[in-house]
Amino acid sequence: MKNTLLLKQMEVFDLITSAKLTPNQYYLLCCMHDSVTPLRMNLNLELRSLVQDQWVIEGTLQPKAITLIKKIERLFKIQKKKTSTQLMNKNYKENILVFRNIFPNEKLPSGKAARSAIGNLETCFRWFFDNHEYDWTTILKATELYVSEFDYDKKYMTCSQYFIRKQPGGTSSFISKLADYCDFIKSGGEVIKKPTFSTKVV
């Protein structure tokens, strides 16, 4: 929680500096917005800058000032965690099961089972739907395409859980092969079929 709050505070300073304001100038805007008397500042100096840059005109906050204040306020609003149904639609359990069953029911050369546990898949899909905008039809088509590429050699095949998302070592973010394949499907990418070889009998 402490780290999350620190990140939000840093984002506030990023927004203020991006708007070419000083913390004191933003504080003055907030005070004017809430009709509060500002403390410990050179009021005339800060107000002169705000008027010059048209954040305030004739003693009135301009729309861009109100927009900035509301944008920063939203950073600190407590958002209710969405349910799995809200994120992934009401049939998400059935779709997760269909997704899981596209993978072979066997262990991969990596030692991991190709079909990950349902609970792990739901956690990964919650992240996926929170970060990407693909429907289940596209997701299942993309998964079928991915699995079909390993008909003969599963040496480099990843398990279903890591296909949705994986955190590379030494990083704090996730990457998603599934998102790449979904984008390929949505963009109408062409699947190049591997050539088949037949043995000539003499």
C-alpha positions in Angstrom: 0.0 0.0 0.0 2.8 2.4 0.9 4.6 1.8 -2.4 1.4 2.3 -4.3 0.8 5.6 -2.6 4.3 6.7 -3.3 3.9 5.9 -7.0 0.7 8.0 -7.0 2.4 10.9 -5.4 5.2 10.8 -8.0 2.6 10.7 -10.7 1.1 13.9 -9.2 4.4 15.7 -9.5 4.9 14.4 -13.1 1.5 15.8 -14.0 2.2 19.1 -12.4 5.6 19.5 -14.0 4.2 18.4 -17.4 1.7 21.2 -17.1 4.7 23.6 -16.5 3.4 24.4 -13.0 5.3 24.5 -9.7 3.9 22.7 -6.7 3.1 26.1 -5.1 1.2 27.2 -8.2 -0.8 23.9 -8.2 -1.5 24.4 -4.5 -2.9 27.8 -5.2 -5.1 26.5 -7.9 -6.5 23.9 -5.5 -7.1 26.6 -2.9 -9.0 28.7 -5.3 -11.0 25.7 -6.5 -12.0 24.9 -2.9 -12.2 28.5 -1.6 -9.4 28.0 0.9 -6.9 30.6 2.0 -3.4 29.5 0.9 -0.7 29.5 3.5 3.1 30.2 3.4 3.5 31.5 -0.1 4.1 34.7 -2.0 0.5 34.9 -3.2 1.0 37.8 -5.6 4.1 36.2 -7.3 2.4 32.8 -7.8 -0.9 34.3 -9.0 0.9 36.6 -11.5 2.4 33.5 -13.1 -1.0 31.7 -13.2 -2.6 34.7 -14.8 0.2 35.1 -17.3 -0.1 31.4 -18.4 -3.9 31.7 -18.5 -4.7 29.3 -15.7 -6.6 32.1 -14.0 -8.4 34.9 -15.8 -10.0 37.7 -13.9 -9.9 35.7 -10.7 -11.6 32.7 -12.2 -10.1 29.2 -12.8 -10.0 28.3 -16.4 -11.2 24.9 -17.8 -7.7 23.6 -18.1 -7.0 24.2 -14.4 -10.2 22.4 -13.4 -9.4 19.5 -15.7 -5.9 19.1 -14.2 -7.3 19.2 -10.6 -9.9 16.6 -11.4 -7.4 14.4 -13.2 -5.1 14.4 -10.1 -8.0 13.8 -7.8 -8.9 10.7 -9.7 -5.5 9.2 -8.8 -6.5 9.0 -5.2 -10.0 7.7 -5.5 -10.4 4.2 -4.2 -11.6 2.0 -7.0 -13.6 -1.1 -6.2 -12.0 -4.3 -7.6 -14.0 -5.7 -10.5 -15.4 -9.2 -10.2 -14.3 -11.8 -12.7 -17.7 -11.7 -14.3 -17.4 -7.9 -14.8 -14.0 -8.3 -16.4 -14.5 -11.4 -18.5 -18.3 -11.8 -19.0 -20.7 -14.2 -17.4 -19.4 -17.3 -19.3 -15.8 -16.8 -18.4 -15.5 -20.2 -16.5 -16.7 -22.1 -19.5 -14.3 -20.2 -21.8 -11.4 -20.7 -19.5 -12.0 -24.4 -19.6 -12.2 -24.4 -23.4 -9.0 -22.4 -23.5 -7.3 -24.9 -21.2 -8.4 -27.9 -23.2 -6.9 -26.6 -26.4 -3.5 -27.4 -24.8 -2.4 -31.0 -24.9 -3.0 -33.0 -21.7 0.7 -33.8 -21.2 3.9 -32.5 -19.7 6.1 -30.3 -21.8 9.8 -30.8 -22.2 10.2 -27.9 -19.7 8.7 -30.2 -17.1 5.5 -28.1 -16.7 2.1 -29.4 -17.5 0.7 -27.8 -20.6 -2.7 -27.4 -19.0 -2.3 -25.1 -16.0 -4.6 -25.1 -13.0 -8.0 -23.4 -13.5 -7.3 -21.0 -10.6 -4.0 -19.9 -12.0 -5.6 -19.3 -15.4 -8.4 -17.2 -13.9 -5.8 -15.0 -12.2 -3.9 -14.6 -15.5 -7.0 -13.9 -17.4 -8.1 -11.2 -14.9 -4.8 -9.4 -15.7 -5.3 -10.0 -19.4 -8.8 -8.5 -19.6 -7.7 -5.6 -17.4 -4.9 -4.8 -19.9 -6.1 -5.9 -23.3 -9.4 -5.5 -25.2 -9.9 -8.9 -27.0 -13.0 -11.0 -26.9 -13.2 -14.7 -26.2 -13.7 -15.6 -29.8 -10.4 -14.0 -30.7 -8.6 -15.4 -27.7 -9.7 -19.0 -28.5 -8.7 -18.6 -32.2 -5.4 -17.2 -31.2 -4.8 -20.1 -28.8 -5.7 -22.7 -31.4 -3.2 -21.1 -33.8 -0.5 -21.1 -31.2 -1.0 -24.7 -30.2 -1.2 -25.9 -33.8 2.3 -24.7 -34.4 3.6 -27.4 -32.1 2.0 -30.4 -33.6 5.3 -32.2 -34.1 7.8 -30.7 -31.6 6.7 -29.2 -28.3 10.3 -28.3 -27.2 9.6 -24.5 -27.2 5.9 -24.6 -26.3 4.9 -22.7 -23.2 2.3 -23.8 -20.7 -1.2 -22.3 -20.9 -0.6 -20.0 -17.9 2.6 -18.5 -19.3 1.0 -18.1 -22.7 -1.5 -15.6 -21.2 1.2 -13.7 -19.3 4.8 -14.2 -18.1 7.0 -12.0 -16.0 10.6 -12.0 -17.5 13.3 -12.3 -14.9 14.5 -9.1 -13.4 11.4 -7.1 -14.4 8.3 -6.0 -12.6 6.0 -6.1 -15.6 4.3 -8.9 -17.6 4.4 -9.8 -21.3 1.7 -11.7 -23.2 2.2 -14.1 -26.1 -1.6 -14.4 -26.2 -1.9 -10.7 -26.9 0.5 -11.0 -29.8 -1.4 -13.8 -31.3 -4.7 -12.0 -30.7 -3.3 -9.0 -32.5 -2.2 -11.2 -35.4 -5.7 -12.6 -35.7 -7.4 -9.2 -35.5 -5.1 -7.8 -38.1 -5.9 -10.6 -40.6 -2.4 -12.0 -40.5 -1.6 -14.8 -42.9 -0.7 -18.2 -41.6 2.1 -19.7 -43.6 1.7 -23.5 -43.7 4.8 -25.5 -43.1 5.8 -27.6 -46.1 5.2 -31.3 -45.9 7.7 -33.8 -47.2 6.9 -37.2 -48.6 9.3 -40.1 -48.9 9.7 -41.1 -52.5 9.6 -44.9 -52.9 11.9 -46.2 -55.6 
